[in-house]
Each structure stands twice: as C-alpha cells, then as structure tokens.
C-alpha cells in the first residue's frame, strides 16, 4: 500500500510540474526561455537559503525535519514540507494572540503588519506547494543518487590537507542537508544564468530588450 501511495504522490508531483510548465508557457507574454530561467531562480533561491540556514545551525533542533525536506522519498518529503508550514503558521498564530502582553499601541500598530505577513505566508505556501516543492523534489531525487551512494558505500577514503585529514563519508554525513541543497541550488543558478545570457552567446551582441 505504501508503495502505491508513493507512486501516486510522485504522479501528483509530476502533474504539478506539468501544470506549472503549461502555465508559464501560456502567460505572461515572455520568451519561454526567460520563464524557465525565472522558475529555476526561484527554486535556486529556496534551496540556497535552506542550505545556508542548515549549515548555520538554525535547524539544529530540527535535524529530522531538515532531512525530510530534502528526502528522495515522496511521502517523507511531503510530510516534511507540511510540518514546516505547520510550524510557520503555528508561529503566526502565537504572534496573533489577542491576549498579548504588549502595549495597546504596539498591538494596534503590529496587528495589521502581522495580518499582512500571514497573508504573504499563505500566498507563499500556495506557490511553494504548487511550483517550488514539486520541482525541488525531482531535483533532490537526482542529487540524492551520488550522495546516497557515498553514504551506503562499503569503503571510504581520507584526504589530507596539511595536518588535517578529511574523510569523505564523515564530511557528507555532517553536512548532508546542506550538500543536498547546494547540489540543487548551484546547477539551477547556472542553468538560469545560461538561459539569460544565451541570446548574447548566440548572436555575439546585446540581447534584445
């Protein structure tokens, strides 16, 4: 049963990716190349920020969550994304507590800002689940192949730099989430940049405005 649900989840992701590609293909009136480049930049920014936050230790208390957010397992990946937004919306609900101990003036000025931020978070959640998450899943799926191969390898090598010794497996284990994110973000940025400068490379001049 779990395998069937996983397959259906992957089909759902594929359908969402196809829907997004169809949507950007028909509107707005921009070259398809620019639309794809913009979409890749969106995914790259998300994964890059996630990787930076992960490497900075922000997710130290949520090690399991950050692994789920980069998991190649479609159900675990979905659960991680749902959990992330449950935490975010839960935080907003705490911030909007009407029994706040803040002064009346602070509540009067702060409540509209919090409501606007909540609406912005809701709008981002829609974009995230419709566009970013499905595309990111397939990107994580591809990058997980070499990473999982290293983690499950029966051998390891040690690289020395001066007096320091680095083991490949230990390096990947300690920075697994950050590596998964950077492995998605950097190629996405590179491809989007290539798409943006392609007219210059092709024509040897300035791209049309």
Secondary structure, DSSP 8 states (H G I E B T S, - for coil): -HHHHHHHHHHHHHHHHHHHHHHHHHSSSS-HHHHHHHHHHHHHHHHHHHHHHHHHTTTGGGHHHHHHTT-SSHHHHHHHHHHHHHHHHHHHHHHT-TT--S-HHHHHHHHHHHHHHHHHHHHHHHHIIIIIHHHHHHHHHHHHHHHHHHHT-S---EEEETTEEEEHHHHHHHTHHHHHHHHHHHHHHHHHHHHHHHHHHHHSS----
